[in-house]
């Protein structure tokens, strides 16, 4: 999923897509996530670990800022 998002991010960051197209990409990412959760976790769901989720979100945001927005 991350590679898919990264692949599509260039067009988003360059302003090449309309708001509707960006919205559709967001929905596609959500669909892919749901499909993966259903495929791999449906028979033995694992509880969400808020600490790890927060850490992952923070690292993901930092990665995108550094690599695509030129920030720190």
Helices and strands as residue ranges (DSSP letters): H 2-13, H 19-41, H 50-68
